[in-house]
Every structure is written in C-alpha cells, then in structure tokens.
Amino acid sequence: MIVSLTQGAATIVEPEDFSRLHVATVLLPEEVNAALRKTGIGTTSTDGRILLDIEALRSAAEAASASPQWSQGWSKMIDYAQTKQWVSPDGGGVWAHVEYLPKSAE
C-alpha cells in the first residue's frame, strides 16, 4: 500500500498490497508535514518519520479497493505492524517511511 502525497491530496495506490506501507512524494522534506496535515492522513515526527492516522488511512484505502477480502488483509497488516511496534501507543497511528521521488515523477 502506497500513500501518494501531493500538496493537496493523499491518494492510495495498490490498496490491496498489504506487504508494504509507505508514503511516496515529489514534495521536499520540509513540505511533507504540511501536506500530511492538510490532507488529514497523518503527520511527521521530529526525526522525519511519518505517523499515518489509522482511521483516515483505512477509510481512504478501503474506498480505493474493490476486493471483498480487503478488511481481512487490512487487519492482518495492522496486526503485523503491532508486533513490530509500528503502531503508536494509543493505537491511532501507524509509522511509515517516505520515499522521495524525483520531480519528473509527477
């Protein structure tokens, strides 16, 4: 699952790929937090990691999927993330890394 992030949108790409989760963007590192907050999908930590809002991510990803088994895959992905301590202590966020793409990828 990939969150494709622009200044004005967070679009879920490959919503049925539960084997990976990251944010892909052509934005500059200093622009990412503002875009995450504007779209409501998450925020960045002081060390540059991204904390995605689990409910916002689930809602966007589920809407982008056509698979009737999507909920099962989602649950397994989040359960796995919890075993790796990639879910925030309050259970409201999941940590993801960011892949910075060249501007030509727009």
Secondary structure, DSSP 8 states (H G I E B T S, - for coil): -EEEE-SS-EEEESTT-TT--EEEESS-HHHHHHHHHHHTSEEE-TTS-EEEEHHHHHHHHHHH---TTHHHHHHHHHHHHHHTT-B-TTSSEEEEEEEE--GGG-
